[in-house]
Amino acid sequence: MKNIYSTLLIFLVSIAAFGQRSEIRKADKLFAQRAYIDAASTYEGVSEKNQEVLQNLGDAYFYTNQMQNAAGVYSTLFERHEEIAPEYEFRYAHSLRATNKNDEADKYFASYYDKDVDMKEFEESIVDSSNLYIYEPKMLAADNAASSDFGISYFGENKIAFASTRNTARPIYPWNKKPALDLYTGEISEEGEISNVVLFSDAINTDEHESSAVFSEDGTVMYFDRTNEKRFKTEEGLRVANIRIYKAELIDDQWTNIEALPFTSEEFSTEHPALSPDGSTLYFASDMPGGQGGFDLYKVSVNDDGTYGTPENLGPGINTEHREQFPFISEDNVLYFASDGHIGFGNLDVYKSEGDFTEAENLGSSINSAYDDFAFIINEGEKKGYLTSNRGGNDNLYSFTRTKYVKKTRQIDIPHENRIYFEFDKSEVTPEYQEVLDKVVDILKDSKATNIRIASHADARGSDEYNLKLSQRRADSTKEYLVNNGIASENITTKGYGESQPVNDCTEAKGCSEEEYAKNRRSVITFTTMEVVEE
């Protein structure tokens, strides 16, 4: 009887193991086909998730903008396993950033880039910039809230073009289970609202993806993206549909002479065309061989005879080993583009570069979110523009105004009488100094303070190491009180300095009165305000 039970148990375990392997094979196939939503659902059904399952499940969530789920899966991956490829650190850090876990994100970004990364310091560096503009984005109303819309471009007087998944007659794209992208045109009002939305003709739109249209100044030439119908087999044996840039000409109100540009290929992608103001240069993104990695930005001459020069990589000042995409050249010859390879606020951020394109400058948190922000265009003269963001879940179109310019910053010390002091060997804020901090809260709120810094200190009694930790606890308790009374946590940084910065000569453990030692047991609060003027 015992042997019968043992045999039955082995049989049941074998069935379960076979079922597990079958589910994993099914999920792996979906993942390889980039059917990420179905792949994630299937991987979730695997009860014993090995390292590869966790990696693919995290990626499936990441690539479909389910950042909360991605962060949870990547967390399990890093808790259970040690030998993990660096790209998972990169994606985990971005998913942490998207879920507002910036300290953890900084840790994984620092490991990935092999250098210190501090989100607060990064944001402060942008606030301190003399070139910072303040943007005020507003999501445009969509006819179909469930659709993904992106990539607005200017198309003549008061008209725009954009791509959308709203055409339900198109085949469903397995990646996100939405219809294939089509190109649309519409009229744009002074308030930034889109009306009279119309599909481009079937000469432009097909059952493949079409997107990212850009037009010559006279509106007779269009460049746009189209996904290849033919799949290309990679070195890993995967079949992928790459993207090519096409050109079309408007003749007798019909788009015709549609052909792929000669430097495009079925073996790599070229996408997101953008024309210089004079039409002589075409900028685009590509993962063609020889780049920095991922997608790089390139430029190519558009010759008068209709031919093209040789594509030139914009170089390491712009391009990273990750994604640089969606270029736009304004009438002031400023290059705007999206990147997830430069340090930023999360996933794709919008950057700009001027002159010889040796440096990329983040546009700041007024336009960039912790999610993907891209396809930025602007009329510099009118100080208005558009971008796309998936900060709300789907890709959505946003209009924005650029209304203010940061002239300078002012650092302000809280008045001496509003500083707080601590009892010996204690870090709690006493009732006496809670009243002081209440006044500080009023000052911070009235001044709309940003970048609040709390520096805390200890007297000379105790070891250096102990006093350093004690002063940090004092800084943290000061911050906790401010946060509990309505000051945003993300605006506050803390640092304990131990006994290294006394305000008097009491630098030894003996020789001073209690009153003199007490002066060094303090928290000092400074903050920055931005003085803004109309542009």
Secondary structure per residue as TSV (DSSP state, phi and psi in degrees):
chain	resnum	aa	ss	phi	psi
A	1	M	-	360.0	-41.2
A	2	K	H	-61.0	-41.2
A	3	N	H	-64.8	-35.6
A	4	I	H	-63.7	-46.0
A	5	Y	H	-62.5	-40.9
A	6	S	H	-63.2	-43.4
A	7	T	H	-63.9	-42.1
A	8	L	H	-62.7	-42.1
A	9	L	H	-62.5	-44.8
A	10	I	H	-61.2	-40.8
A	11	F	H	-62.2	-44.9
A	12	L	H	-66.2	-41.4
A	13	V	H	-62.1	-39.8
A	14	S	H	-63.9	-41.4
A	15	I	H	-61.8	-44.5
A	16	A	H	-62.9	-42.4
A	17	A	H	-64.7	-40.1
A	18	F	H	-63.4	-41.9
A	19	G	H	-61.3	-41.0
A	20	Q	H	-59.9	-49.0
A	21	R	H	-63.0	-36.8
A	22	S	H	-65.4	-43.6
A	23	E	H	-64.4	-40.4
A	24	I	H	-65.0	-42.7
A	25	R	H	-61.8	-41.4
A	26	K	H	-62.3	-46.0
A	27	A	H	-65.4	-41.5
A	28	D	H	-60.0	-39.5
A	29	K	H	-65.0	-45.0
A	30	L	H	-61.7	-41.1
A	31	F	H	-63.7	-43.5
A	32	A	H	-63.5	-30.2
A	33	Q	T	-83.0	1.0
A	34	R	T	62.5	28.6
A	35	A	-	-89.9	72.1
A	36	Y	H	-69.3	-34.4
A	37	I	H	-65.8	-47.8
A	38	D	H	-67.0	-36.5
A	39	A	H	-62.6	-43.7
A	40	A	H	-61.3	-44.8
A	41	S	H	-60.3	-39.8
A	42	T	H	-73.0	-42.4
A	43	Y	H	-60.7	-36.3
A	44	E	H	-62.0	-26.2
A	45	G	T	-78.1	-5.7
A	46	V	-	-83.2	120.4
A	47	S	S	-76.6	-38.4
A	48	E	S	-107.6	93.7
A	49	K	-	-87.2	116.3
A	50	N	-	-81.9	-176.2
A	51	Q	H	-62.5	-43.9
A	52	E	H	-64.7	-38.0
A	53	V	H	-62.8	-45.7
A	54	L	H	-62.9	-41.2
A	55	Q	H	-61.8	-47.7
A	56	N	H	-69.5	-37.6
A	57	L	H	-64.4	-45.3
A	58	G	H	-58.8	-43.3
A	59	D	H	-65.9	-39.5
A	60	A	H	-60.4	-40.5
A	61	Y	H	-69.6	-41.3
A	62	F	H	-61.8	-45.8
A	63	Y	H	-73.3	-11.5
A	64	T	T	-110.8	18.6
A	65	N	T	64.5	27.5
A	66	Q	-	-98.8	74.0
A	67	M	H	-70.4	-33.4
A	68	Q	H	-62.2	-46.3
A	69	N	H	-65.6	-41.6
A	70	A	H	-59.9	-45.8
A	71	A	H	-61.2	-40.2
A	72	G	H	-63.9	-42.6
A	73	V	H	-69.6	-45.7
A	74	Y	H	-60.7	-36.2
A	75	S	H	-59.4	-45.4
A	76	T	H	-62.7	-40.5
A	77	L	H	-57.7	-47.9
A	78	F	H	-75.3	-24.8
A	79	E	H	-71.5	-35.2
A	80	R	H	-93.5	-23.4
A	81	H	-	-130.9	153.5
A	82	E	S	-111.2	-42.4
A	83	E	-	-85.4	88.6
A	84	I	-	-125.0	133.4
A	85	A	-	-62.3	146.4
A	86	P	H	-58.1	-31.0
A	87	E	H	-62.4	-23.3
A	88	Y	H	-75.8	-31.1
A	89	E	H	-60.0	-44.1
A	90	F	H	-61.4	-48.2
A	91	R	H	-72.2	-35.8
A	92	Y	H	-62.3	-43.1
A	93	A	H	-61.0	-42.0
A	94	H	H	-65.7	-38.8
A	95	S	H	-69.2	-34.0
A	96	L	H	-65.7	-40.8
A	97	R	H	-60.9	-41.6
A	98	A	H	-67.3	-24.3
A	99	T	T	-101.6	17.7
A	100	N	T	64.8	30.0
A	101	K	-	-105.3	69.6
A	102	N	H	-70.2	-34.4
A	103	D	H	-64.4	-43.7
A	104	E	H	-66.0	-40.7
A	105	A	H	-60.6	-43.9
A	106	D	H	-56.7	-40.1
A	107	K	H	-62.2	-45.3
A	108	Y	H	-76.5	-34.1
A	109	F	H	-63.8	-41.3
A	110	A	H	-61.6	-41.3
A	111	S	H	-65.1	-41.8
A	112	Y	H	-67.6	-47.9
A	113	Y	H	-83.7	-8.5
A	114	D	T	57.5	43.7
A	115	K	S	-159.6	161.6
A	116	D	-	-65.0	135.3
A	117	V	-	-129.2	123.2
A	118	D	-	-133.5	109.2
A	119	M	H	-58.9	-40.5
A	120	K	H	-64.9	-43.9
A	121	E	H	-64.2	-39.0
A	122	F	H	-60.7	-45.9
A	123	E	H	-65.0	-39.0
A	124	E	H	-63.4	-37.8
A	125	S	H	-64.2	-31.7
A	126	I	H	-75.2	-42.3
A	127	V	H	-60.4	-35.8
A	128	D	T	-76.0	-10.2
A	129	S	-	-67.5	139.3
A	130	S	T	-80.8	-4.2
A	131	N	T	-110.3	17.3
A	132	L	-	-80.5	127.8
A	133	Y	E	-102.0	152.6
A	134	I	E	-103.4	122.7
A	135	Y	E	-106.0	146.9
A	136	E	E	-124.8	87.6
A	137	P	E	-80.4	150.6
A	138	K	E	-141.6	126.7
A	139	M	E	-70.2	134.0
A	140	L	-	-80.6	146.0
A	141	A	-	-67.4	138.0
A	142	A	-	-110.6	143.4
A	143	D	S	-63.5	-34.5
A	144	N	S	-128.9	104.6
A	145	A	T	-62.9	-23.4
A	146	A	T	-82.2	-11.9
A	147	S	S	-81.0	162.0
A	148	S	-	-104.9	124.9
A	149	D	E	-121.6	135.3
A	150	F	E	-157.1	166.3
A	151	G	E	73.3	55.7
A	152	I	E	-66.4	141.0
A	153	S	E	-135.9	153.9
A	154	Y	E	-75.4	137.8
A	155	F	-	-140.3	76.0
A	156	G	S	78.4	-164.6
A	157	E	T	-74.1	118.2
A	158	N	T	58.2	26.3
A	159	K	E	-128.2	153.4
A	160	I	E	-137.9	164.2
A	161	A	E	-125.6	150.9
A	162	F	E	-157.9	166.8
A	163	A	E	-105.9	148.4
A	164	S	E	-153.7	153.9
A	165	T	S	-96.8	15.5
A	166	R	-	-74.4	-11.7
A	167	N	-	-82.6	97.5
A	168	T	T	-72.1	-6.3
A	169	A	T	-78.5	-12.1
A	170	R	S	-80.5	157.3
A	171	P	-	-61.2	152.5
A	172	I	E	-82.6	132.4
A	173	Y	E	-86.7	119.3
A	174	P	T	-60.8	-28.5
A	175	W	T	-53.5	-52.2
A	176	N	T	-122.3	3.3
A	177	K	T	59.7	36.5
A	178	K	E	-119.0	159.5
A	179	P	E	-60.9	157.2
A	180	A	-	-59.9	151.2
A	181	L	-	-73.4	138.8
A	182	D	E	-122.4	160.3
A	183	L	E	-95.9	137.0
A	184	Y	E	-126.4	158.6
A	185	T	E	-122.9	155.2
A	186	G	E	-158.2	165.6
A	187	E	E	-95.5	145.1
A	188	I	E	-119.0	131.7
A	189	S	-	-89.2	172.4
A	190	E	T	-60.0	-31.3
A	191	E	T	-82.9	-1.0
A	192	G	S	87.7	12.2
A	193	E	-	-89.0	142.8
A	194	I	E	-98.6	135.1
A	195	S	E	-139.4	171.2
A	196	N	E	51.1	51.2
A	197	V	E	-76.3	127.5
A	198	V	E	-134.7	139.3
A	199	L	E	-68.7	141.4
A	200	F	-	-65.4	163.6
A	201	S	-	-67.7	167.5
A	202	D	T	-66.2	-14.6
A	203	A	T	-66.6	-30.1
A	204	I	T	-94.5	-51.2
A	205	N	-	-88.2	135.3
A	206	T	-	-132.3	-171.4
A	207	D	S	-77.2	-4.6
A	208	E	S	-90.2	177.0
A	209	H	-	-77.3	132.8
A	210	E	E	-123.5	138.1
A	211	S	E	-164.3	179.3
A	212	S	E	53.8	55.3
A	213	A	E	-79.6	145.3
A	214	V	E	-141.6	149.4
A	215	F	E	-126.6	149.9
A	216	S	-	-66.9	162.7
A	217	E	T	-59.3	-34.2
A	218	D	T	-88.3	0.1
A	219	G	S	76.7	11.7
A	220	T	-	-99.0	-7.3
A	221	V	E	-128.1	133.2
A	222	M	E	-125.4	136.1
A	223	Y	E	-111.2	140.1
A	224	F	E	-155.6	166.1
A	225	D	E	-89.8	143.8
A	226	R	E	-143.2	131.7
A	227	T	E	-73.9	137.0
A	228	N	-	-63.7	137.8
A	229	E	S	-71.2	-35.5
A	230	K	S	-82.3	132.8
A	231	R	-	-87.5	139.8
A	232	F	E	-102.2	134.1
A	233	K	E	-87.5	118.6
A	234	T	-	-79.0	173.6
A	235	E	T	-62.1	-26.9
A	236	E	T	-82.3	-0.8
A	237	G	S	88.5	3.9
A	238	L	-	-85.2	145.6
A	239	R	E	-102.2	118.6
A	240	V	E	-124.9	149.9
A	241	A	-	-99.0	108.1
A	242	N	-	-80.8	175.3
A	243	I	E	-118.3	140.0
A	244	R	E	-124.6	151.9
A	245	I	E	-89.8	130.0
A	246	Y	E	-112.0	157.3
A	247	K	E	-119.0	138.6
A	248	A	E	-132.7	150.2
A	249	E	E	-117.8	139.0
A	250	L	E	-91.7	109.6
A	251	I	E	-126.9	122.7
A	252	D	T	52.0	44.4
A	253	D	T	64.0	18.7
A	254	Q	E	-124.5	135.1
A	255	W	E	-79.6	123.4
A	256	T	E	-145.4	-175.9
A	257	N	E	51.8	48.0
A	258	I	E	-86.2	120.8
A	259	E	E	-151.0	149.8
A	260	A	E	-70.9	144.8
A	261	L	-	-68.1	147.9
A	262	P	T	-65.7	-21.0
A	263	F	T	-92.7	4.3
A	264	T	-	-86.6	171.9
A	265	S	-	-157.5	158.6
A	266	E	S	-80.4	-10.8
A	267	E	S	-94.1	-10.0
A	268	F	S	-153.1	169.7
A	269	S	-	-99.8	141.6
A	270	T	E	-126.6	135.1
A	271	E	E	-157.2	168.0
A	272	H	E	59.5	59.6
A	273	P	E	-66.5	148.6
A	274	A	E	-147.4	135.4
A	275	L	E	-100.5	141.9
A	276	S	-	-66.9	159.9
A	277	P	T	-54.8	-35.1
A	278	D	T	-90.1	1.0
A	279	G	S	76.1	5.8
A	280	S	S	-88.0	-11.1
A	281	T	E	-134.8	134.6
A	282	L	E	-109.2	124.6
A	283	Y	E	-100.8	148.5
A	284	F	E	-162.0	169.4
A	285	A	E	-108.3	147.7
A	286	S	E	-159.3	150.5
A	287	D	-	-106.0	28.5
A	288	M	-	-59.9	154.1
A	289	P	T	-57.4	148.3
A	290	G	T	95.1	3.3
A	291	G	S	-88.9	-173.1
A	292	Q	S	-73.4	-21.2
A	293	G	S	129.7	156.5
A	294	G	S	58.5	-132.7
A	295	F	B	-106.6	131.2
A	296	D	E	-111.5	162.2
A	297	L	E	-95.2	139.7
A	298	Y	E	-130.7	165.3
A	299	K	E	-135.3	152.2
A	300	V	E	-145.0	142.4
A	301	S	E	-73.4	138.9
A	302	V	B	-104.9	108.2
A	303	N	-	-82.8	156.5
A	304	D	T	-61.2	-27.9
A	305	D	T	-87.2	8.0
A	306	G	S	89.6	0.2
A	307	T	-	-92.1	175.8
A	308	Y	B	-129.7	151.8
A	309	G	-	-78.9	-160.7
A	310	T	-	-95.7	128.5
A	311	P	-	-57.5	137.9
A	312	E	E	-118.0	129.2
A	313	N	E	-70.2	137.4
A	314	L	-	-74.4	-7.4
A	315	G	-	93.4	173.8
A	316	P	T	-71.3	-14.3
A	317	G	T	-67.9	-26.3
A	318	I	T	-105.2	-49.8
A	319	N	-	-90.1	144.5
A	320	T	-	-124.5	-174.2
A	321	E	S	-78.2	0.1
A	322	H	S	-110.0	-137.4
A	323	R	B	-103.6	122.4
A	324	E	E	-119.5	121.1
A	325	Q	E	-146.2	176.4
A	326	F	E	52.1	59.6
A	327	P	E	-72.4	153.8
A	328	F	E	-149.1	133.7
A	329	I	E	-110.8	118.3
A	330	S	-	-79.2	173.1
A	331	E	T	-64.8	-16.3
A	332	D	T	-93.3	12.6
A	333	N	-	59.8	33.4
A	334	V	-	-92.1	130.3
A	335	L	E	-88.6	122.4
A	336	Y	E	-111.2	143.0
A	337	F	E	-159.5	167.9
A	338	A	E	-108.9	144.9
A	339	S	E	-151.9	144.5
A	340	D	S	-113.6	8.1
A	341	G	S	-94.9	-27.3
A	342	H	S	-81.7	153.0
A	343	I	S	-60.7	130.8
A	344	G	-	-154.7	-160.7
A	345	F	S	-89.2	-7.8
A	346	G	S	139.8	130.6
A	347	N	S	51.7	-142.2
A	348	L	S	-73.0	126.3
A	349	D	E	-115.4	159.7
A	350	V	E	-94.1	133.2
A	351	Y	E	-126.4	167.0
A	352	K	E	-135.9	159.2
A	353	S	E	-151.0	143.8
A	354	E	-	-126.9	164.8
A	355	G	T	70.9	-121.0
A	356	D	T	-94.1	14.3
A	357	F	S	58.0	44.4
A	358	T	-	-96.5	-7.6
A	359	E	-	-147.3	138.9
A	360	A	-	-106.8	133.4
A	361	E	E	-119.5	122.3
A	362	N	E	-67.8	138.1
A	363	L	-	-78.1	-6.9
A	364	G	-	98.6	172.0
A	365	S	T	-77.5	-9.3
A	366	S	T	-74.5	-18.4
A	367	I	T	-118.0	-30.2
A	368	N	-	-97.8	141.2
A	369	S	-	-115.5	-171.7
A	370	A	S	-83.1	1.5
A	371	Y	S	-112.1	-159.8
A	372	D	-	-82.9	126.3
A	373	D	E	-128.4	124.1
A	374	F	E	-160.9	-178.2
A	375	A	E	52.0	50.6
A	376	F	E	-86.0	129.4
A	377	I	E	-134.2	153.9
A	378	I	E	-150.5	144.0
A	379	N	E	-97.1	103.2
A	380	E	T	-60.3	-38.3
A	381	G	T	-65.8	-41.7
A	382	E	T	-87.1	-9.2
A	383	K	T	58.8	37.5
A	384	K	E	-132.7	156.4
A	385	G	E	-171.5	-166.0
A	386	Y	E	-142.5	155.2
A	387	L	E	-151.6	173.3
A	388	T	E	-118.9	143.1
A	389	S	E	-148.6	146.6
A	390	N	-	-107.6	25.3
A	391	R	T	-62.2	-20.0
A	392	G	T	-97.7	4.4
A	393	G	S	117.4	-59.6
A	394	N	S	-96.5	165.2
A	395	D	-	-68.4	121.9
A	396	N	E	-129.6	153.4
A	397	L	E	-87.2	139.3
A	398	Y	E	-128.2	140.9
A	399	S	E	-98.3	159.5
A	400	F	E	-150.5	157.8
A	401	T	E	-118.0	145.8
A	402	R	E	-109.1	100.8
A	403	T	E	-108.1	-24.3
A	404	K	E	-134.3	153.7
A	405	Y	E	-125.4	128.7
A	406	V	E	-79.2	114.5
A	407	K	E	-80.0	-46.1
A	408	K	E	-164.0	171.4
A	409	T	E	-117.5	154.5
A	410	R	E	-125.2	127.2
A	411	Q	E	-95.4	129.5
A	412	I	E	-122.9	130.7
A	413	D	E	-88.3	136.8
A	414	I	-	-61.5	133.8
A	415	P	-	-51.1	148.3
A	416	H	G	-53.3	-38.2
A	417	E	G	-70.3	-12.5
A	418	N	G	-101.8	11.0
A	419	R	-	-79.1	157.9
A	420	I	E	-116.8	150.0
A	421	Y	E	-126.1	159.5
A	422	F	-	-122.5	152.6
A	423	E	-	-70.2	159.8
A	424	F	T	-58.7	128.9
A	425	D	T	60.9	24.9
A	426	K	-	-123.4	155.4
A	427	S	-	-123.1	-3.1
A	428	E	S	-75.8	144.8
A	429	V	-	-81.4	118.8
A	430	T	-	-75.7	159.0
A	431	P	H	-52.6	-36.6
A	432	E	H	-58.4	-44.0
A	433	Y	H	-89.7	-10.6
A	434	Q	H	-63.6	-38.1
A	435	E	H	-63.6	-37.2
A	436	V	H	-65.7	-44.7
A	437	L	H	-65.2	-28.9
A	438	D	H	-60.9	-38.8
A	439	K	H	-66.9	-38.8
A	440	V	H	-62.4	-42.4
A	441	V	H	-58.0	-43.7
A	442	D	H	-61.5	-41.6
A	443	I	H	-62.1	-45.4
A	444	L	H	-64.5	-41.8
A	445	K	H	-68.9	-43.0
A	446	D	H	-64.3	-33.7
A	447	S	T	-91.7	-0.1
A	448	K	T	51.3	51.2
A	449	A	-	-65.5	143.0
A	450	T	E	-125.5	162.4
A	451	N	E	50.9	59.5
A	452	I	E	-81.0	129.4
A	453	R	E	-118.2	128.8
A	454	I	E	-111.7	118.1
A	455	A	E	-112.9	122.0
A	456	S	E	-119.6	155.6
A	457	H	-	-140.7	165.3
A	458	A	-	-129.3	162.6
A	459	D	-	-82.0	-176.9
A	460	A	S	-84.0	-0.2
A	461	R	S	-87.2	124.7
A	462	G	S	111.5	165.5
A	463	S	-	-73.4	159.6
A	464	D	H	-57.3	-45.5
A	465	E	H	-63.9	-44.0
A	466	Y	H	-63.6	-43.8
A	467	N	H	-67.6	-30.7
A	468	L	H	-64.1	-45.4
A	469	K	H	-67.9	-39.0
A	470	L	H	-62.5	-43.5
A	471	S	H	-66.6	-33.5
A	472	Q	H	-67.8	-37.7
A	473	R	H	-63.6	-37.3
A	474	R	H	-64.7	-41.4
A	475	A	H	-62.7	-42.6
A	476	D	H	-66.8	-38.4
A	477	S	H	-70.1	-33.4
A	478	T	H	-63.6	-45.4
A	479	K	H	-61.2	-44.1
A	480	E	H	-57.2	-40.8
A	481	Y	H	-65.6	-43.5
A	482	L	H	-62.2	-44.5
A	483	V	H	-63.6	-42.3
A	484	N	H	-64.9	-15.1
A	485	N	T	-113.2	25.6
A	486	G	T	100.3	6.3
A	487	I	-	-92.5	131.1
A	488	A	-	-64.4	127.5
A	489	S	G	-57.9	-39.2
A	490	E	G	-68.2	-12.5
A	491	N	G	-90.1	0.3
A	492	I	E	-118.0	131.7
A	493	T	E	-118.9	147.8
A	494	T	E	-127.0	150.7
A	495	K	E	-155.4	132.0
A	496	G	E	-97.1	132.7
A	497	Y	-	-108.3	4.7
A	498	G	T	62.7	-136.6
A	499	E	T	-102.0	16.1
A	500	S	S	-77.7	-13.4
A	501	Q	S	-131.3	64.7
A	502	P	-	-69.4	154.2
A	503	V	S	-94.6	-2.0
A	504	N	S	-142.1	-165.6
A	505	D	S	-90.6	14.5
A	506	C	-	-84.5	76.8
A	507	T	-	-104.5	1.8
A	508	E	S	-119.1	162.5
A	509	A	S	-72.3	-15.5
A	510	K	S	-132.6	158.3
A	511	G	S	111.6	-6.2
A	512	C	S	-122.9	157.7
A	513	S	-	-75.8	164.0
A	514	E	H	-60.3	-38.1
A	515	E	H	-63.1	-38.6
A	516	E	H	-69.8	-42.8
A	517	Y	H	-62.0	-37.5
A	518	A	H	-61.3	-29.9
A	519	K	T	-63.9	-22.2
A	520	N	T	-90.4	-10.5
A	521	R	S	-91.7	84.0
A	522	R	E	-145.6	161.3
A	523	S	E	-118.4	132.0
A	524	V	E	-115.1	129.7
A	525	I	E	-115.1	126.7
A	526	T	E	-124.4	158.5
A	527	F	E	-152.2	164.9
A	528	T	E	-116.1	138.0
A	529	T	E	-118.2	154.6
A	530	M	E	-105.4	125.2
A	531	E	E	-90.3	116.5
A	532	V	E	-115.2	144.6
A	533	V	E	-132.5	156.2
A	534	E	E	-61.8	142.2
A	535	E	-	-67.2	360.0
